[in-house]
């Protein structure tokens, strides 16, 4: 068997038969088919590799902050501080295991193999038609395809009869594609224009055909797209980049703190070994040990919240990534629209105009005219049209979990239209009407006709097809023709697909095609025109408006015609001021040129899978954070390449789901907006607890450093620092994960992806607030020494003041602009619980002998407790007072 020197659609039937060494009527012999199977393998798509438990565990270990904690733990053990080392190990285990458990559960929820080609096929071998597993098909096989069949290979058509396929999974176009056997001389023809080809992953919607297999498995278009997923590497999410940067900053801070304190202590005459130990302790204190655990818990909680709102997230960092999104690239068909062809407008020959409501294929809707809602049964011309539309169609409406169409989607639109007015073709045919003949739809003739006999008496021909064809055939008067042509122009200008429906009463012939054609050539009546569209989802317009208010661009990417795409975009409230760019135009642009064009373009039409990746890459040039939504096989490479891929759970293919980061279980575009809001809240909460933990750690460093500079005794000991970092601060920091979000979270622009967590504003806040709280603790320590109390008592007072001061600091953190101690706190009951538990733990550290001896604390009297409370509360009042002054200045 020879390799093809040109594309299969460019071969004539005979050329392809000779090239592939097959037979156009007998097919391959069983022996030759087996030989080719043994040589080239089965017709299967390689499934994506499952994420192993070990890989998830290692990804959670591969964190620079975890590495810092490991080093800190090792140092603690080397210096003989076993308790400190064990405490750090516990911190690592909490962080790593909580992340592992959450991600492992998520992966198990969405693990699936690609089953799109695991079906049966009808193949002719040695002249006999047989049905086999589709995995057994080989190149050169002659296959037979009929309405309803799933197509599992790429093939060149050799014979067609009224044949059409639905290729929306590959092209994004919802309309059925009429097929023929004509040779295509051009090269690089888009999938949607390959009229003489069928492709794996599509389905036959009408008629039947024979085809010679030209591509199987990974050599099919479906396989080629799947292989692109392996080629496209996923970059780190914004949060992963932020935490990596933060970890590197922490490493530098830790070494700097250790070096500065050690050198300062030596210069001031402190013992070398003591200062080295203190330097290491402060280096450990600079690392917020609870950070990995708290960040993981925050993301896991966000994952659970999103799942409750129909968004299944497969990895923890992806939860936050949506909150950073600046652009949503979305497929039109099935995402912005219902992917269900629907009749919305009727223009009848008597000049009456009707609009019809309804959702997708559900047989419910309201008919209206200029006078408002009407009853279809009371309008004779409308009833006549609806009956003719239903009778000139072969599609069937079925209901399982939801309504769907078996057959051509456009025919299905007429069938559903009739059902909305209680006209059921099957019921009619079971009653007084009998179909006696049919002229199948032909892509050249562009019409279909049926013959019916009523009560074994009067015969009627019903016909539907392209308006221009039926108008020329009808023989109607010029006045009526002019009215229909104007109606056709009106409907087409609104982006609707237009069908004409007519009938010939008093037919005298039989049910043969020739007799029916002869009768129709003598003239018939066009009853009216139907305007059909794949309608936008009901909640899309509001969701796009919310996205716009949130500063997020929505870009439509579709395989549809540019005009249709533009009209749909306008109806759902998208920005249509820029030009519509097609896939062919994109192919002629460099990435930089496309990056410049995309700044003012929101609609891309007639695109290929490669074009979608081009768009994602062009957006990355401008450092946009891109979310790509989609449901088809053609969406998978772009889903994989975007910062976050969002697949449709109901209509989505297995390939798309596997390539995505998040799956919408309800297929609602508005769910994405809900997820964006949750992502923003999550990042806000991450910033809050990082701010809280850094402030607390700075307090410890500042107090120790100033004490050394002033020649004072150590205000706290090493284990007391770890106690605050791992016990006292953890629960309040974790409680910030439950913060519901501040007002206006979706009224602000997306966070600048180049703006790190450790920015100037963040640093100034940490240093400013930390310094105020530190001065309170330092003042308490100095007063305690001045009172003549023992160093252990002074250390206990300072230790407790710092612990309570850090707990009070939570009210500075939970709300950025106002005081966090308000009625809103009841929405976060975990915070109240966390504060109570932390206070109790601190009291236990003082009054339980076992812990008291380990931590070096002692009991306090009433005077000493008053000093603790003053040192903890006064800094809080100072910080809030300063904020109040700032707010007043800003308002004025």
N, C-alpha and C positions, 0 to 999 in steps of 0.2 A: 504493500500500500504506500502510495507516494504522499509526501507532504504537499499541502495546498500552496500554490505559488501566489494566489490572490485570494481575496475574501470570498467565502462561499456564495454570497449573493451575486457576485460578478460572473459566475459560471452559468452557462446554459445547462439545462437538465442533462443532455447527452454528454457534455464535457465533464460534468461532475461524476456521472456514472463511470466513465472511462478512467478518470483520475483516481477514483476510490475503488476501482476494480469490483464493482457490484453490479446488480441487475435491477433495472427500473421496474420490473414486474414480479420477478421471482424472489428478489432480495438476496441476501447472503445464504450460503448453505450453513447448516448447523456446525459442520466441521470448521469452516472458515471463521464463523463467528466465535467459536471456542478458541481458535488460534489467536485471534485478535484480542480476545478477553485476556488470555494468558500473557500476551505481549504487553498490552497497554493498561491492564487493570480494570477494576469495576467503575461503573458510572456513579461515583459518590463524591460528595463534597467533604473535604477534610474538616472535621470539627475543630473548633478552637480548643486550645489546651485549658483544662480546668485549673483553677488556682488551688494549689495544695495548702493544707494546714500549715506545713513547715514554711512555705513561702510567706503566708500571712504573718506567722510568728516572727520570721526574720525581718519582715518589713517594719514591724513594730519595734524591733530591737535596733534597727538601723536608724538611729536618731541621735543627733549630736549631744543633746541634753542627757540622754541615757548614757552616752559614753562618758560625759563629764561626771555623772553620778557614780559610774563604775570606778573611775579614777579616784574620786573622793572616798568611796568605800574602801578601795585598796589601801589608800594612804592611812585611813583610820585604823585598819587592821595592822598595818606595818608599825604604827605608833603605839599599838597596844590598846587602842580605844575600841574594844570589841563591841560594846553597846552601840556606839555611834555607827560602826560598820554594819551591824545588823539592821539598824534603823534605816540606813541608806538602801540596803538590799530590799527591805520591805517596800520602800518607795518605788524602786525599779519594778518589782513584781506587780504592784498595783497598777502601774502605768501600762506595762507590757501586756499583762493578762486581760485587763479590761478592754484594751484595744483589740486584742486577738479575738476574744469572745464575740464582740460586736460585729467585727468584719466577717468572721467565719459564719455566723448566723446569716448575715446579709448575702454572702456568696451562695450558701446552700439554698436560699430562697429563690435565686434567679438562675441557678445552674441548669443549662439545657443544651442539648445537642441540636445540630442543624438537621431537621427532618424533611426538608423541602423536596428532596429527590427520592425518598424512601416510599415509592408507590409502585403501581404496576403499569405496564405499557403493552400496547397491541403491536406485534411485530410480525412481518411476513418473512419467513425463512424457508427456502426451498419451495416457494410457491404456496405455502400454507400459513394461514393467519393463526397466531397463537398469542396467549397472554403470559408475560413473564414479569419477574421482578425488574423494575427499571434499572437496578444496579447492573443487570446483565446486558444492557444495550452496549453496542460498540459502533465505532465509526464505520459507515457504509451500510448499516442496517436500514431497511425500508420499514417505516412505521405507519400505522393508521391512527388518526386522531379524530375524535368526534366531540360534539358539544358536551361540556361538563368535565372533560378529561384534564388532568393536570399534566403539563408538559415538562418533561424531565431531562431533555437534551436540547442542544442547538441543532437545527435541521433546515435543509433547503427544501422548500415545497415543490412537489412535482405534479400535484393535482389538487384542486380545491373545488368545493361545491358550497357556495354561500358561507364561506368560512371566515370567522373573525376570532380574535384573541384579546384577552385583557392583559395588558403588559404594565399595569400600574406599579407593580412591585419593582420593575426595572426602570421605567421611564418617568413615573409620577403622574402619567396621564390617566384619568379615570375613564375615558371613553374607550369602547372596544375598537380595535384596529382591524379593518378589512384587509384580507390577504389575497394574493394572487400568485401566479407562477412566472411572471415576466422577469427576464434577466435585468439586473441593475448594472449599468456600465461604470458608474462612479465608484471611487474608492472612499473609505472613511465616511460611510453613510451612518447617521445616528440610528440607534436601535429602533426608535419609533417610526423611522422611514424605510425600514427594511421589509417591504411588503411581501417578499418571497421567502421570508425566514420565520421560523419559530424559535423560541429561546426557553431554556430551562428556567423554572421559577414563575412561568406564566400559565394561563389556563385558556382552554377553548370555550368561547361563549356562544358560538353559533356554527351550524353546518358541520362539515367533515373535510378531511384532507389526508393526502399521503405526503410523506417527507423522507428524505434521505438524511441520516444522522451525519452531521459534520463536526460536532464537538460534544464530548462527554466529560463528566466530572469537573476537575479543575481546569480543563481546556474549554469549558463553556463560558459564556458571558457571566453566569452566576459564579462559577469557580474563579474567574479572573477578578471579579469584584471582591470575593472572599479573600483571595491571596493578597489584595491590596491592604487588608487589615494588618497582616504581618509586617508589611513594609513601613507602615506609618507608626512611628514611635510616639508614645505619649509623653508629654513633658510634665514636670512637677506642677501640681496645682498651686494657686496663689498662696494658700495657707502653708503648704509644705515649703515653698520658697521663703515665706516669712519666718517660719520656725527654724529653718536652717540658718538664715541670717541671724536670727535671735540667738541661736546656739553658738555661732561663731563670736558674736558680741559678748556673750556670757563667758566664753573661754578667755577672751582678752581681758575682760573685767576681772575675772577670778585671778589671773596671773598678776594683773596690775595691782589689785588690792593686796595680794599676798606680798608682793615685792615692796610696795610703798610702806605697809605697816611694819614689815620686818626690818627694813632699812631705818625707818623712823625710830623704832624701838631700840635698835642697836645704837643709833646716834645719841639717844637720850639716856643711855647707860643701862638698858635692860639686858638681862642674861640672854645669850645667843640662842640656846636651845629653846628657852621659853618663847622668844619672839618668832622663831621658825614655826613652833607649834601654833602660836596665835595667828600667824600669817596664813597657815594652812586652814585653820578653823574659819577664818574670815573668807578665805577663798571658797570654802564649802558653803558658807553663809550666803555668798553672792549668787550661788546657784539655787533657784527655787525648786527644791526637790519635788514639790507637789505638782509642778507645771505639767509634765507629761501625763500624769494621772488625771488632773483636772481638765486638761484640754481634750483628752480622749473621752472622758465622761460627758463633757459638753457636746462634743460631736455625736457621740452615741445617743444622747438624749434627743439631739436634733434629728438623727436618723429615725428614731422611734416616732417623733412628732410628725415628720414628713410621711412616714408609712401610714399613720392614722389619717393623713390627708391625701391618700392615694398616690403618693410618690415614693417608690421603693428605691432607696439609694444603696449602691453596691459597695462603696468604700467610704470611710469616715471623712477624709479631706474633701470629697466631692460635696458633702453637705454644705460646707462653707463656700465652696467655689461659686455656687449659684448666687450667693449674696454679693459676690464681686463682679457678677456678669455685667458687661457693658453693651453686648450685642447678642440678640437671639436670632439665629438663622433657622428658619422653619420651612419645611416642605408645605406646599399648599394642600395637595390632595390628601384627605384623611386626617390632617392636623388642623389646618385652618378651616377646611371644609369637611363635609360629612362623608365624602367618597361614595355618595349615593345620588345618582342622577334623579332630578326632581323637576316636574312641570310646575312652573310658577306663574305663567301667563298664557292666556288663550285669546286669539283674535279670530272671530268667526266670520263667515262670508256675509252675514247680514250686518256687519259693522259692530256687533256687540263685543265688548272686551271684558275679560274676567281675570282676576288674580286669585291664586290658590295658595293657602298656607299649608304648613305641615312640616314634619321633621323626617327627613330621609325617606326610608321605605315604609314607615308606619302608615297604614291606610286611614289616616285621620287628618282632616284639614277643613278649612272654611273657604267656601267660594264667595267671592264678592265682585260686584260691579260698581258703577258710579253711584248707585243708590244704596250701597252698603252690602251687608251680608245677605246672601240669597239661598234658597233651597233649590239645588240643581234639578230635582224632579219636577219643578214647576216651570222649567225653561226647555221647551221642546228642541230648539236648535242646539242647545248645550248637551242634552241627553243624546241626541243623534250623533254628535261629535264624539262623546265619551264612549258610546257603543262601538263606533267605527274604529276608534283608537285601540280599544281592547281586542276587537276581533281581528285586526290586522297585525297582531303581535303573537309571538310564540313564547315569550318569557313567562315565568311562573313566580308568583309571590309565595314564599314559604316562611313559616315561623317555627323556630326552635327556641333558643333563648332570646333571640331578637329576630326581627324581620330581615329577610335577605331575598335576593333575586337569583333564580336559576335561569341563565340565558343572558341575552344582550342587555346591558344596563340601560340603554336608551329605550329599548322596548319595555323594559321593566318600569320606566318612568310613566309610560302610558297605561300600563296595567295597574299601577298603584293609583294613578289619577282616577281611573274608573272605579276602583274599590272605595275611594273617598266619597264617591257618589252612589255607593252600594251596587255597582255594576261589576259582577264577577263572571269572567268569561267561562270558567268551568261550570258554574251553575247554569248559565245560559245554554251551554252545549249539552248538559245533562237534561235539559228541558226541551224547549221548542226549537232551538237552533242546532243545526248540524253542519259542520264544515265538510264541504264536498270537494274542495280543491285549493291549491296554493301555488303561487309563483314566489319561490324563495327570493330573499333579498340578494341582489347582485351588485358588487361594488361599481360595475360599469353602468348598469341600468339605473342604479340609485333609487330603487323602490322595491316594495314587497306588496303582494296582493293576495287576498284570500276570497274564496267563494263559499257562501253560506245559503242554506235553504231553511226556510221557516215553516214549521208544521207541514213538511212535505209539499209545500205549495210554492210560494214566491221565493225566487232566488235573488241574492244581492251580492255584488262584488264590493269589497272594502280594500282600500289602498292607502299606503303611507309611504313617504319618501322625501327626497330633497325638494324644497318648494319650487325652485326654478324648473326642475324636471317635470313635476306634476302640473305646474301652470302651463307649460308648453304642450303637455299631452291632453289637458282637460277639454279644450275647445270651448271654454266659458266666454262670456261676453267681456269686451274690453273694460267696461266699467268695473266689473267684478275682479278682473285680473289686476287692474290698477290699484284697487283697494287692497288686494292680497300682497302685491309687491311693496306697497307702502308699509303694510304691517310687517312684512319680512325684514325690510330695512330697519324699522324701529326696533324689533326684537334683536336683530343681529348687532345693532349699535350698542345694545346694553350687555353685550357679551354672552348672549344666550345662543344655544344651539337650537336651530329651528327645524321642525318637521311639519310637513303638510299632511293632512288626513282627508280622504275623500271617499265617495261611494258611488256605485252605479246600481240603481234600483231596476227591477224588472229584467234582470239578466236571464237570457233564454238558453244559454249554452250549457255544456257539461262542466266537469271539474278539471278538464285537461288544461295544461298551461297555454297551449296554442289557442284554444277557444277563449280563454280568459284574456289573453293578450289582444286578440282580434276585437273583442268587445270593448276593451279599454281604449283601443286606438280610435274608436268611434266617438269617444268623449265620455266624460263623467263629471260629477260635481265635487269641487273641493269644499269641504265643510268648514275648514278653518286651519289655523296654524297654531302649533304648540311651541312655546318658548321653554327650553329645558336647560337647567344648570345644576352643577354640583354645588349646593348651597353652603354658605359659611355656617360654621357652628354658631349656635345662639349666643354663647357667652364670649365669643372671640373679640368682638368689638370693644366690650368693656375691659377685657384683659389687656388688649393692646393699649387702650387709653391709660390704664394703670401703669403699664410698662413705660409709656411715654412720660408720665408724671414722675416716675422713678428714674428718669434719665437714661432709659435703656432703649436702644434702637432695635426695631424688628425688621429683619430682612427676609423677604419671601424668595424661596428658591424652588422652581417648579419646572417640570417638563412640558407644561402647557404652552399654548400660543401666547406671544407677548401681549396681544390685545386682551385676551381673556384674563391673563394674570393681572394686568393693570386695572381692569374693571373690578375684579374681586378685591384687589388691594384697596381701591377707593371705597368700596362698600364697607370694609371692616375698619376703616379709619387709619390706614397706613399712610405714610408720607409718599405721595405719588408725584412730587414736584420734579424729581430727577428722571432721567431716561431709563427705559427698560433695556437691559443688556442681555444679549443672547449668548448661548454657549459658543457658537462659532466666532462671535466677536471676542469673547474671552480667550479663545485659543490663539488669537493673533496678538495678545497683550503679554508683556512681561509681568512678573509679580509686582514690580514697583509701579508699573502703569496701572495695573488692576487695583493696587492699594490706594492709588490716587483717585481713581474713578469711583471706588466703593464708598468714598467719603460722602458722595452726593447721590448714591444709588441705593434704592431699597428693594428693587425687583429684578430678579434674574430668571429668564425664561429659556426653554429649550436647552436645559443643561444636562451634562453627563456626570457620572460619578467623579471623573477627574476634575470637572469644573467645580464641583462642590468642595473638593479639597483645595483647589486654587483659591476659592473664596476664603476658606478658613485660614490658609497660610497668608493671604494678603492682609487679613485683619490682624494677624499676629505681628506683621511688620509694624503696625501702628500700636502694638502692645495692647490691643483690645482683649478683653476676657470674653471668649466666645462660647455660647451654648448653642448646640445644634440639635434641633428636634427632627424626628423622622420616624417612618415606620417600614419603609421598603428596603429591599436588598440594596438598591442604589444609594441609600442613605448611609450604609454601614461604614465605608471608609471615612466619610466626613464626621460621623459620630465618634469614631475612634480618634480622629485627629484633632477634634475640638477640645477646648479646655474642659468642657463637660458635655457628654453626649446624652440626649434625653430621648428614649425610645417609647413608642406607643405600646401599651401592654395588651390591648384588645386586638387591634388591627396589625400590630407590628409583627414582622417576620422574626424567626428565631435568630437569623443573622444579625438583624438590627439590635435585638435585645442583648445579644452576646457582646456586641461592640460598644454598648452604651455604658455610661456611668450611673444612669438613673432611668427607671422605668415608670411611666405613668400608668397606673392600673385602671384609670378611668378614661384615658385618652383625651382628657380635657386640657386645652391650651391654658385655661385659667389656673389649672393646678401648677403650672410652671411659675406663674406670678406668685401664687401662694408659697411655693418653694423658694423663690427669690427673697420674699419677705422673711421667711424663716432663716434663710442663709444670712441675711443682713443682721437679724437679731443674734444669731449665733456668733458672728464675728464681733459684734458689739460686746457680747458677753465674754468672748475670749479676750478682747482688749481690756475689759474691766477686771477680769481675774488676774491677768498678767500685770496690769497696773497695780492691783492690790498686792500681789505677791512681791513684786519688785519694790514697792514702797516699804513693805514690811522688812524685806531683806536689807534695804538701805538703812532703815532705822537701826538695825543691829550693827551694821558696819560703822555707821556714823558715831553711835554711842561709844563703841570700843575704840575707834580711831581717836576721837577727841579726848577720851580718858587717858590714852597713852600719851597724847601730845601734852596734856596737862600734868602728867606724872602721877595720875590717880591709880588706884588698884583696878584690877579687871572688874567691870561692872556686872558682867554675866560670864558664866562658864560655857565651855563648848557644848556640853549636852543640853544645856538650857536653850541654846540657839537651835539645835536640832529638834528639841521638843516643840518650840514655837513653829518651826518650819513644817514639821511633819504631823503635829497633833493639833495645836491650837488654831493654826491658820487654814488647815486643809478643808474642814467642813464649811466655814464661811465662804471660802473661795469656790468650793463645789456648788454652794447654794446659788451662786451667780449664774450657773448654767440654767436655772429655772426662771430667771428673770424674763417676763413676757414681752419685753420690747417697749421702747419709749415711743410716745406719740410722734407721728410724722416720719417714721422710719422709711416709708415708701414715697415720701415727698422730696427726698433729697437725691442728689446725683450719686451714681455708684462711686465707691471708694477708688481713688486713683491707684491703679495696680502697681505704680512705681513708688507709692508711699508706703514705707515699711512701718511695722508696729513700733520699732525703736526710732521714732522721728523726734524732731526738736520739741514739739509740743508735749509729747509723751515724756521725754526726759525731764523737761522743766517741771512738769507736774509731779513726777516721782521725786525729784530732788527737793522741790518746794514743800510738798506735803510731808515727805519723809523727814525733812529738816525740822519742821515745826513739831512733829510728834517726837522726834529724837530729843529735841531740846527739853520737852516735858519730862522724858525719862531721865535725861542727864541731870536736870535740875533736881529731880527726886533723889538721884544717887548722891549728888553733892550735899543736899540737905541732910540725908541720912548719915553721911560721914560726919557732917558738922554737928549733928545731934549726939555724936559719940557712940552710935550703935555699932555693933560688930560688923565686920565686912560681910559675913554670911547673911546677916539681917539686911544690910544695905543691898546686897546682890538680890536677895529674895524680893525686896520692895521694887527694885529696878526691873527685875525679870517680870514681875506681875504687872507693873505699870506698862511695860512694853507690850505684854500680852493683851491687856485690856485696851490699851491705846490702839493696837492693831485691829482688835475686834470692833472698836468704835469707828475706825477708819472705813469700815464697810459701808457706812452711811454716806461717806464722801464719794464712794466709788459707784454705788448701784444706780445713781442717776447723775448724768454728766453735768447738768445745768442747775439742778435744784437739790434740796436736802432730801436724802434718801429715807428719812424717818417720817413717813407720812402714811395716809390710809392705804396707799398703793402697796404697802409692804404685806398686807394680808393676801395679796395674789401670789406671794411667794412664801408659803408656809414653811418650806424647807429652810429658808433663811432664819426664821424665828427659832426653829428647832436646832439649827446649827449653832446659833449664838448661845442658846441655853446649854447645849452639850459642851461647847468650848469653855464656857465659864466654869461649869462643873469639873471639867478635866483639869483646869488650872488650879481650882481649889483642892482637887485630889493630889496634884503635884506638890502642894504645900502641906496638907494635913494627913496624908497617908504615909506612914513611916517608911515603907519599902521604897516608894517613889521619892520621897523627901530625901532619903539618904543617898539615892542614886543621882538625884539632880542637884544636890547640895543646897536645899532650901530649908527654911525653918518657919515656925508659926509666927503670925503677926498679931499685934494688939490693935485696939480701936484707932488709936492715933495714927499708927502706921497705915491702917486701911484708908483713913481719910486722905493721907498723903498720896496713896496709890490712886484713889478716885480723882483727886485734883489733877495729878499728873496725866491721867488718861483722858479726862473730859475737857479740860481747858484747851488743849490743841484742837479738838474737834470744833469747839466754839469759835476759835480764831480762824480756822479754815473756812467755816461756813460764813462768818462775818465778812471775810475778804471776798468770797463769791457773791454775797448779797450786794456789796459795794460795786463790784464789776457789773452785775446785772442792772443796777440802777443807772450806772454811767452809760451803758449800752442803750437803755430805753430813752434816756434823755438825749 
